[in-house]
């Protein structure tokens, strides 16, 4: 059976890449600061050829969107408040402060939940979690051949393989390319972005 690939990459406006640091609120604690200021570069020799996506670009794009374009960092207290509003299961803020992985997972699940067209459902939430897990693999864990994460389903496994193939072909992605891959990953996980039009163009006003 042929290996599935990431194939549909949208054309994005250059300003889709958020270069400036997001603004931390006065009440942000050390864990919030660490999360939003960490600058893990996938082109650093230590990470090169293991991490596909540029982590700060992905994190800042998600945070910018979740804060409604205000440029404010979406800290742990915001995560708890947003999950309550969406009536989704959540931990308290201290949990996200303590566990770096869950911090990233929480904002990427919420981003996929809010910025895709699918109606809220358990099926959509499962797709959002699959997207989040695959995004985490390629941003932070590293796509190293022979070392596999605990897959949460077939789509997660297929996405991991597709991302690994992309890393082998292209090497670590630029900031711009990282965002293209992120939107392609949404489609791969059977989620339809609110910001992508039917013909594949990008609508930055949605």
Backbone as JSON, one array per atom type, in Angstrom:
{
  "sequence": "XXXXXXXXXXXXXXXXXXXXXXXXXXXXXXXXXXXXXXXXXXXXXXXXXXXXXXXXXXXXXXXXXXXXXXXXXXXXXXXXXXXXXXXXXXXXXXXXXXXXXXXXXXXXXXXXXXXXXXXXXXXXXXXXXXXXXXXXXXXXXXXXXXXXXXXXXXXXXXXXXXXXXXXXXXXXXXXXXXXXXXXXXXXXXXXXXXXXXXXXXXXXXX",
  "N": [[0.86, -1.2, 0.0], [0.67, 2.19, -0.95], [2.61, 4.8, 0.6], [1.12, 7.44, 2.35], [1.2, 10.94, 1.54], [2.11, 14.34, 2.36], [0.72, 16.69, 0.42], [-0.69, 18.96, -0.48], [-0.04, 22.24, -0.45], [-0.61, 25.4, 0.72], [-0.5, 28.71, -0.75], [0.85, 31.34, 0.98], [0.48, 34.62, 2.5], [3.33, 36.71, 3.1], [3.32, 37.98, 5.57], [2.17, 36.19, 7.23], [3.93, 34.82, 8.75], [4.89, 35.2, 12.0], [7.13, 37.22, 13.35], [7.87, 38.9, 15.46], [8.25, 38.83, 19.04], [5.63, 37.54, 21.09], [3.52, 39.37, 23.35], [3.9, 39.18, 26.77], [1.58, 38.91, 29.46], [1.2, 40.97, 32.47], [0.81, 39.24, 34.65], [2.1, 36.88, 34.01], [3.91, 33.93, 34.74], [7.11, 32.33, 35.5], [7.14, 29.93, 34.05], [5.34, 30.43, 31.95], [6.79, 32.44, 30.67], [9.08, 31.05, 29.9], [8.0, 29.21, 28.08], [6.97, 30.85, 25.99], [9.17, 32.27, 25.18], [11.16, 30.58, 24.43], [13.52, 29.66, 22.03], [13.82, 27.52, 19.96], [15.66, 26.43, 17.38], [15.24, 24.83, 14.38], [17.24, 24.6, 12.54], [19.58, 24.66, 13.84], [22.68, 23.03, 14.44], [22.47, 21.04, 16.39], [19.85, 20.18, 16.28], [19.31, 19.84, 13.59], [18.13, 18.01, 10.81], [16.58, 16.35, 12.35], [14.39, 17.65, 13.44], [11.66, 18.86, 11.82], [9.89, 21.15, 11.57], [9.87, 24.72, 12.21], [9.86, 25.62, 15.36], [9.36, 28.1, 17.0], [7.99, 29.67, 15.08], [5.64, 28.19, 14.49], [4.48, 28.04, 17.07], [4.15, 30.8, 17.68], [2.4, 31.64, 15.62], [0.09, 30.18, 16.25], [-0.43, 31.18, 18.84], [-0.82, 33.9, 18.27], [-3.15, 33.82, 16.71], [-4.98, 32.68, 18.53], [-5.15, 34.69, 20.39], [-6.68, 36.47, 19.07], [-5.36, 38.08, 17.21], [-4.13, 40.04, 18.7], [-1.53, 40.04, 19.45], [-0.73, 39.26, 21.9], [0.68, 36.93, 24.21], [-0.62, 33.67, 24.67], [-1.3, 32.56, 27.55], [-1.08, 30.13, 30.31], [-3.3, 30.53, 32.03], [-5.1, 31.6, 30.23], [-5.49, 29.4, 28.59], [-6.93, 27.63, 30.27], [-9.27, 29.14, 30.69], [-10.24, 29.34, 28.05], [-10.69, 26.64, 27.36], [-12.69, 26.02, 29.16], [-14.72, 27.67, 28.17], [-15.17, 26.5, 25.68], [-16.15, 24.15, 26.52], [-14.52, 21.9, 26.89], [-12.41, 19.25, 28.07], [-10.01, 20.01, 30.56], [-6.91, 20.8, 32.3], [-5.71, 22.34, 35.37], [-4.13, 25.62, 35.57], [-1.63, 25.36, 36.75], [-0.84, 22.8, 36.09], [-0.28, 22.96, 33.31], [1.82, 24.72, 33.45], [3.71, 23.14, 34.66], [4.16, 20.97, 32.97], [5.62, 20.95, 30.03], [5.09, 19.76, 27.54], [2.28, 19.37, 27.55], [1.4, 21.95, 27.56], [2.01, 22.93, 24.99], [0.5, 21.08, 23.54], [-2.1, 21.7, 24.41], [-2.59, 24.32, 23.37], [-2.35, 23.88, 20.62], [-4.31, 21.96, 20.05], [-6.57, 23.47, 20.74], [-6.36, 25.55, 18.89], [-6.7, 24.18, 16.43], [-9.3, 23.31, 16.9], [-10.77, 25.69, 17.0], [-10.24, 27.02, 14.59], [-11.0, 25.56, 12.39], [-13.41, 24.31, 10.02], [-15.14, 22.24, 10.63], [-17.94, 20.98, 12.43], [-18.38, 21.19, 16.01], [-17.62, 18.22, 17.75], [-17.15, 14.88, 19.1], [-15.67, 13.44, 17.29], [-14.41, 15.45, 15.8], [-12.79, 16.51, 17.83], [-11.07, 14.38, 18.3], [-9.69, 14.36, 15.87], [-8.43, 16.83, 16.07], [-6.71, 16.34, 18.19], [-5.08, 14.4, 17.07], [-3.85, 15.91, 15.07], [-2.47, 17.73, 16.73], [-0.68, 16.02, 18.09], [0.92, 15.04, 15.96], [1.99, 17.44, 15.08], [3.5, 18.18, 17.29], [5.38, 16.12, 17.28], [6.94, 16.83, 15.04], [7.85, 19.35, 15.63], [9.13, 19.42, 18.12], [9.86, 16.9, 19.32], [11.31, 15.43, 17.39], [11.88, 13.87, 14.32], [13.08, 11.07, 14.1], [14.42, 8.4, 12.41], [13.57, 5.13, 13.2], [12.96, 5.58, 15.82], [9.99, 5.78, 17.36], [6.99, 7.51, 18.24], [4.33, 7.04, 20.71], [1.7, 6.15, 19.02], [-1.53, 7.58, 18.56], [-3.42, 6.68, 16.92], [-4.29, 5.47, 13.59], [-4.17, 7.57, 11.71], [-2.43, 9.37, 12.94], [-0.06, 7.86, 12.92], [0.29, 7.61, 10.14], [0.62, 10.31, 9.5], [2.98, 10.9, 10.87], [4.8, 9.34, 9.42], [4.56, 10.57, 6.91], [5.51, 13.17, 7.49], [8.1, 12.56, 8.24], [9.14, 11.63, 5.81], [9.06, 14.01, 4.39], [10.93, 15.52, 5.78], [13.22, 14.05, 5.19], [13.41, 14.52, 2.45], [13.5, 17.34, 2.17], [14.85, 18.49, 4.32], [15.3, 20.5, 7.36], [12.61, 22.77, 7.74], [12.03, 26.12, 6.56], [10.79, 29.12, 8.18], [8.53, 30.07, 6.76], [7.93, 27.84, 5.14], [7.38, 26.04, 7.15], [4.88, 26.88, 8.1], [3.31, 26.41, 5.84], [3.44, 23.61, 5.79], [2.2, 23.05, 8.22], [-0.49, 23.81, 7.7], [-1.03, 22.01, 5.66], [-0.86, 19.69, 7.11], [-3.13, 19.88, 8.7], [-5.15, 19.38, 6.79], [-4.39, 16.79, 6.13], [-5.09, 15.48, 8.44], [-7.75, 15.44, 8.15], [-9.16, 17.82, 8.62], [-10.67, 20.95, 7.96], [-9.44, 24.0, 7.19], [-10.53, 27.23, 8.26], [-9.37, 29.34, 7.07], [-8.43, 28.74, 4.62], [-9.36, 28.86, 1.29], [-11.61, 27.23, -1.04], [-10.25, 26.75, -3.45], [-7.67, 26.52, -2.64], [-6.32, 28.85, -2.15], [-5.28, 31.47, 0.14], [-6.97, 32.98, 2.81], [-6.5, 35.6, 4.7], [-8.15, 37.1, 6.25], [-10.15, 35.77, 7.53]],
  "CA": [[0.0, 0.0, 0.0], [1.52, 3.37, -1.04], [2.67, 5.68, 1.76], [0.45, 8.72, 2.16], [2.11, 12.08, 1.56], [1.59, 15.7, 2.44], [0.83, 17.11, -0.98], [-1.37, 20.22, -0.76], [0.59, 23.3, 0.33], [-1.19, 26.68, 0.3], [0.32, 29.91, -0.91], [0.54, 32.19, 2.13], [1.1, 35.95, 2.51], [4.56, 36.71, 3.88], [3.08, 38.42, 6.95], [1.63, 35.1, 8.02], [5.0, 34.47, 9.68], [4.95, 36.16, 13.11], [8.53, 37.29, 13.75], [8.06, 39.61, 16.72], [7.82, 38.06, 20.21], [4.31, 37.87, 21.62], [3.61, 40.15, 24.58], [3.47, 38.45, 27.96], [0.81, 39.76, 30.39], [1.88, 41.23, 33.74], [0.69, 38.12, 35.58], [2.77, 35.67, 33.51], [4.96, 33.45, 35.64], [8.33, 31.9, 34.85], [6.84, 28.87, 33.09], [4.78, 31.1, 30.77], [7.88, 33.14, 30.0], [9.94, 30.05, 29.27], [7.31, 28.63, 26.93], [6.8, 31.8, 24.9], [10.44, 32.87, 24.79], [12.08, 29.55, 23.97], [13.82, 29.84, 20.62], [14.42, 26.29, 19.46], [15.84, 26.59, 15.95], [15.41, 23.51, 13.75], [18.43, 24.6, 11.7], [20.73, 24.53, 14.71], [23.31, 21.72, 14.21], [22.02, 20.05, 17.38], [18.52, 19.69, 15.9], [19.19, 19.68, 12.15], [17.81, 16.68, 10.27], [15.69, 15.59, 13.24], [13.18, 18.44, 13.63], [11.23, 19.41, 10.53], [9.25, 22.47, 11.61], [10.47, 25.76, 13.06], [8.97, 25.68, 16.53], [8.84, 29.43, 17.36], [7.03, 30.13, 14.07], [4.38, 27.49, 14.71], [3.93, 28.47, 18.36], [3.73, 32.21, 17.62], [1.22, 31.73, 14.77], [-1.03, 29.67, 17.03], [-0.69, 32.13, 19.92], [-1.35, 35.13, 17.68], [-4.54, 33.56, 16.31], [-5.81, 32.45, 19.71], [-5.35, 35.98, 21.07], [-7.46, 37.31, 18.15], [-4.5, 39.03, 16.53], [-3.7, 41.12, 19.6], [-0.09, 39.97, 19.67], [-0.47, 38.84, 23.27], [0.93, 35.5, 24.41], [-1.76, 32.93, 25.19], [-0.67, 31.88, 28.68], [-1.8, 28.99, 30.88], [-4.62, 30.97, 32.52], [-5.95, 31.74, 29.04], [-5.83, 28.04, 28.16], [-7.99, 27.12, 31.15], [-10.48, 29.9, 30.41], [-10.73, 28.98, 26.71], [-11.21, 25.28, 27.39], [-13.98, 26.09, 29.86], [-15.67, 28.28, 27.25], [-15.48, 25.52, 24.62], [-16.67, 22.97, 27.22], [-13.58, 20.82, 26.67], [-11.69, 18.84, 29.27], [-8.76, 20.75, 30.76], [-6.26, 20.76, 33.61], [-5.56, 23.7, 35.89], [-2.99, 26.33, 34.99], [-0.38, 24.84, 37.32], [-0.47, 21.6, 35.33], [0.37, 23.38, 32.07], [3.11, 25.31, 33.82], [4.66, 22.09, 35.07], [4.43, 20.02, 31.89], [5.84, 21.69, 28.79], [4.43, 19.07, 26.43], [0.84, 19.6, 27.6], [1.2, 23.37, 27.22], [1.96, 23.0, 23.52], [-0.64, 20.27, 23.1], [-3.35, 22.41, 24.7], [-2.85, 25.43, 22.45], [-2.5, 23.4, 19.24], [-5.65, 21.37, 19.97], [-7.55, 24.56, 20.76], [-6.25, 26.26, 17.61], [-7.36, 23.36, 15.42], [-10.72, 23.27, 17.24], [-11.41, 26.98, 16.71], [-9.98, 27.58, 13.25], [-11.4, 24.65, 11.32], [-14.83, 24.47, 9.71], [-15.92, 21.11, 11.11], [-18.77, 21.26, 13.6], [-17.88, 20.57, 17.25], [-18.05, 16.84, 18.0], [-16.08, 14.03, 19.61], [-14.84, 13.08, 16.14], [-13.55, 16.59, 15.52], [-11.8, 16.62, 18.9], [-10.07, 13.33, 18.05], [-8.87, 14.83, 14.76], [-7.6, 17.92, 16.59], [-5.66, 15.73, 19.02], [-4.15, 13.76, 16.14], [-3.09, 17.02, 14.49], [-1.58, 18.25, 17.76], [0.38, 15.04, 18.34], [1.82, 15.03, 14.81], [2.68, 18.73, 15.08], [4.48, 18.1, 18.37], [6.45, 15.24, 16.81], [7.8, 17.48, 14.06], [8.34, 20.62, 16.16], [9.86, 19.33, 19.38], [10.41, 15.58, 19.63], [12.29, 15.05, 16.38], [11.45, 12.75, 13.49], [14.29, 10.27, 13.94], [14.09, 7.08, 11.91], [13.85, 4.05, 14.15], [12.38, 5.92, 17.12], [8.61, 6.15, 17.07], [6.17, 7.88, 19.4], [3.15, 6.22, 20.94], [0.67, 6.67, 18.12], [-2.88, 7.55, 19.12], [-4.32, 6.15, 15.9], [-3.69, 5.25, 12.27], [-3.86, 8.84, 11.04], [-1.21, 9.89, 13.58], [1.05, 7.08, 12.38], [0.47, 8.01, 8.74], [1.14, 11.69, 9.5], [4.37, 10.81, 11.29], [5.55, 8.83, 8.28], [4.57, 11.61, 5.87], [6.39, 14.24, 7.94], [9.46, 12.03, 8.18], [9.52, 11.64, 4.4], [9.28, 15.4, 4.0], [12.21, 15.9, 6.39], [14.28, 13.38, 4.43], [13.51, 15.13, 1.13], [13.72, 18.79, 2.17], [15.6, 18.97, 5.46], [14.53, 21.37, 8.23], [11.83, 23.75, 7.0], [12.09, 27.53, 6.91], [9.59, 29.59, 8.88], [7.42, 30.11, 5.8], [7.6, 26.47, 4.76], [6.8, 25.4, 8.33], [3.45, 27.19, 8.13], [2.68, 25.66, 4.75], [3.33, 22.22, 6.22], [1.2, 22.99, 9.28], [-1.83, 23.81, 7.09], [-1.16, 20.74, 4.95], [-1.1, 18.67, 8.14], [-4.55, 19.97, 9.05], [-5.88, 18.66, 5.75], [-4.03, 15.38, 6.26], [-5.85, 14.97, 9.59], [-9.17, 15.56, 7.78], [-9.71, 19.05, 9.15], [-10.73, 21.98, 6.93], [-9.13, 25.31, 7.76], [-11.41, 28.34, 7.94], [-8.6, 30.38, 6.41], [-8.1, 28.3, 3.27], [-10.51, 28.83, 0.4], [-11.8, 25.96, -1.73], [-9.25, 26.59, -4.5], [-6.34, 26.41, -2.05], [-5.77, 30.17, -1.81], [-5.3, 31.76, 1.57], [-7.74, 34.16, 3.17], [-5.97, 36.01, 6.0], [-9.13, 37.92, 6.98], [-11.15, 34.91, 8.2]],
  "C": [[0.89, 1.25, 0.0], [1.47, 4.22, 0.24], [1.98, 7.0, 1.45], [1.45, 9.87, 2.3], [1.36, 13.36, 1.87], [1.81, 16.31, 1.07], [0.26, 18.49, -1.27], [-0.81, 21.32, 0.15], [0.08, 24.66, -0.14], [-0.15, 27.76, 0.08], [-0.1, 30.89, 0.17], [1.14, 33.59, 1.95], [2.32, 35.94, 3.43], [4.32, 37.1, 5.34], [2.4, 37.36, 7.81], [2.66, 34.61, 9.04], [5.09, 35.57, 10.75], [6.37, 36.17, 13.66], [8.71, 37.91, 15.13], [7.57, 38.75, 17.89], [6.42, 38.48, 20.65], [4.47, 38.5, 23.01], [3.07, 39.34, 25.76], [2.7, 39.38, 28.89], [1.56, 39.94, 31.71], [1.86, 40.03, 34.7], [1.39, 36.84, 35.15], [3.86, 35.23, 34.48], [6.13, 32.91, 34.82], [8.09, 30.83, 33.79], [6.24, 29.44, 31.8], [5.89, 31.77, 29.97], [8.77, 32.16, 29.26], [9.29, 29.51, 28.0], [7.29, 29.59, 25.75], [8.09, 32.46, 24.45], [11.46, 31.85, 24.29], [12.27, 29.65, 22.46], [14.55, 28.61, 20.09], [14.47, 26.35, 17.94], [16.11, 25.24, 15.31], [16.61, 23.45, 12.83], [19.72, 24.65, 12.53], [21.35, 23.14, 14.48], [22.84, 20.64, 15.18], [20.7, 19.41, 16.97], [18.39, 19.34, 14.42], [19.01, 18.21, 11.77], [17.05, 15.79, 11.25], [14.37, 16.32, 13.45], [12.83, 19.14, 12.32], [10.8, 20.86, 10.64], [9.96, 23.43, 12.55], [9.51, 26.08, 14.19], [8.48, 27.08, 16.87], [7.81, 29.96, 16.36], [5.66, 29.51, 14.27], [3.71, 27.98, 15.99], [3.4, 29.89, 18.29], [2.5, 32.39, 16.74], [-0.02, 31.29, 15.53], [-1.41, 30.67, 18.12], [-1.31, 33.42, 19.41], [-2.82, 34.96, 17.31], [-5.44, 33.41, 17.53], [-6.07, 33.74, 20.49], [-6.05, 36.99, 20.16], [-6.62, 38.41, 17.5], [-4.02, 40.18, 17.39], [-2.19, 41.16, 19.77], [0.28, 39.59, 21.09], [-0.24, 37.33, 23.35], [-0.29, 34.87, 25.08], [-1.25, 32.05, 26.32], [-1.59, 30.84, 29.29], [-3.17, 29.37, 31.42], [-5.6, 31.14, 31.37], [-6.39, 30.37, 28.52], [-7.01, 27.5, 28.96], [-9.32, 27.82, 30.84], [-11.09, 29.5, 29.06], [-11.32, 27.59, 26.68], [-12.55, 25.22, 28.12], [-15.05, 26.64, 28.93], [-16.11, 27.3, 26.17], [-16.07, 24.23, 25.19], [-15.84, 21.73, 26.88], [-12.86, 20.48, 27.96], [-10.37, 19.6, 29.37], [-8.2, 20.46, 32.15], [-6.21, 22.18, 34.15], [-4.27, 24.32, 35.35], [-1.66, 25.79, 35.49], [0.11, 23.61, 36.56], [0.27, 21.98, 34.05], [1.71, 24.04, 32.34], [4.14, 24.23, 34.09], [5.07, 21.2, 33.9], [4.44, 20.73, 30.54], [5.06, 21.08, 27.63], [2.94, 19.4, 26.4], [0.49, 21.06, 27.29], [1.05, 23.5, 25.71], [0.76, 22.24, 22.98], [-1.95, 21.03, 23.27], [-3.62, 23.53, 23.71], [-3.04, 24.94, 21.01], [-3.83, 22.69, 19.04], [-6.7, 22.47, 19.88], [-7.54, 25.33, 19.44], [-6.96, 25.49, 16.51], [-8.87, 23.32, 15.64], [-11.43, 24.54, 16.78], [-11.3, 27.41, 15.26], [-10.17, 26.55, 12.14], [-12.92, 24.66, 11.21], [-15.71, 23.37, 10.29], [-16.73, 21.49, 12.35], [-18.22, 20.58, 14.84], [-18.47, 19.18, 17.46], [-16.87, 16.07, 18.59], [-15.13, 13.63, 18.49], [-13.89, 14.21, 15.79], [-12.45, 16.7, 16.57], [-10.7, 15.58, 18.71], [-9.14, 13.75, 16.92], [-7.92, 15.94, 15.21], [-6.44, 17.37, 17.42], [-4.63, 15.02, 18.14], [-3.25, 14.81, 15.5], [-2.04, 17.53, 15.49], [-0.4, 17.31, 18.0], [1.4, 15.03, 17.2], [2.62, 16.32, 14.74], [3.78, 18.73, 16.13], [5.67, 17.24, 17.94], [7.45, 16.0, 15.94], [8.35, 18.83, 14.5], [9.36, 20.42, 17.29], [10.53, 17.98, 19.63], [11.55, 15.22, 18.67], [11.83, 13.8, 15.65], [12.67, 11.89, 13.15], [13.91, 8.86, 13.53], [14.5, 6.02, 12.93], [13.31, 4.33, 15.54], [10.98, 6.49, 16.88], [7.86, 6.53, 18.34], [5.07, 6.86, 19.65], [2.01, 6.8, 20.12], [-0.71, 6.55, 18.75], [-3.9, 7.05, 18.1], [-3.59, 6.04, 14.57], [-3.33, 6.55, 11.59], [-2.61, 9.47, 11.62], [0.02, 9.16, 13.04], [1.35, 7.47, 10.93], [1.07, 9.41, 8.63], [2.62, 11.7, 9.88], [5.25, 10.36, 10.13], [5.66, 9.87, 7.17], [5.51, 12.76, 6.23], [7.85, 13.8, 7.89], [9.98, 12.03, 6.74], [9.85, 13.05, 3.92], [10.62, 15.9, 4.55], [13.37, 15.3, 5.6], [14.49, 14.05, 3.07], [13.99, 16.57, 1.18], [14.68, 19.27, 3.26], [14.74, 19.89, 6.32], [13.87, 22.51, 7.46], [12.11, 25.17, 7.48], [10.82, 27.91, 7.67], [8.38, 29.56, 7.97], [6.96, 28.7, 5.44], [6.96, 25.73, 5.93], [5.3, 25.65, 8.41], [2.71, 26.49, 7.01], [2.45, 24.2, 5.17], [2.27, 22.07, 7.3], [-0.22, 22.95, 8.69], [-2.07, 22.53, 6.29], [-1.46, 19.61, 5.93], [-2.55, 18.7, 8.62], [-5.4, 19.17, 8.07], [-5.64, 17.16, 5.86], [-4.82, 14.72, 7.39], [-7.36, 15.15, 9.4], [-9.88, 16.71, 8.47], [-9.64, 20.12, 8.06], [-10.53, 23.36, 7.56], [-10.16, 26.36, 7.33], [-10.69, 29.38, 7.09], [-8.18, 29.99, 5.0], [-9.37, 28.23, 2.44], [-10.52, 27.51, -0.38], [-10.71, 25.72, -2.77], [-7.83, 26.55, -3.96], [-5.68, 27.74, -1.75], [-5.96, 30.42, -0.34], [-6.08, 33.04, 1.84], [-7.33, 34.58, 4.59], [-6.97, 36.82, 6.81], [-10.15, 37.08, 7.75], [-10.76, 34.7, 9.64]]
}
